[in-house]
């Protein structure tokens, strides 16, 4: 199972405002960014996110995923009827989730959301990080990284600069 992160941050390392807002990031969603995201998504079998990210996605005017979505939550009890065949809620640890999804034949997952990414990092289960830094400081918000019990080494693979100033760096687990 490959566990992949694809995420945007501000220059000061936040993935969203304190209230979950990503208005500051959306302005960088040009054709280059969308094409990169679509290419990334073509290489994964499923999406894994936490409750906060799921609630954010539900506020969009359309459902953006054509892959199965697994929401890690112990508090969500009901999925909207129109998503019943697209979303599964599970209350599992990252390791338990990988075992569960592997048994379903899933070999690559995209994990999204600060708490989910941090929990997979704490269990040293992230294989690749793709981090797009937007040229903007937002001052406070939800950080991408949190305290770790151990160092986790990644190898820098490449960095690309988009025409709008977004800097996307690719890392693989050593």
Number of C-alpha atoms within 10 A of each C-alpha: 14 16 19 24 22 20 20 23 26 25 17 17 20 22 26 23 17 12 8 14 14 18 10 17 19 11 10 19 13 13 10 15 17 12 12 11 14 11 11 15 18 10 13 17 18 19 20 26 21 21 18 17 17 20 12 12 14 14 9 9 7 8 12 9 13 12 15 15 22 22 23 23 17 12 10 14 7 9 13 9 8 9 12 10 11 15 19 15 20 16 14 14 14 20 13 11 16 20 13 13 17 13 10 9 10 17 16 18 24 23 23 20 22 21 20 22 27 19 18 18 21 18 14 17 19 22 17 21 20 20 19 24 22 23 17 15 13 16 11 14 18 19 19 20 15 13 8 13 8 10 9 13 11 15 12 15 11 10 14 12 13 16 11 14 14 25 18 21 17 18 18 15 14 10
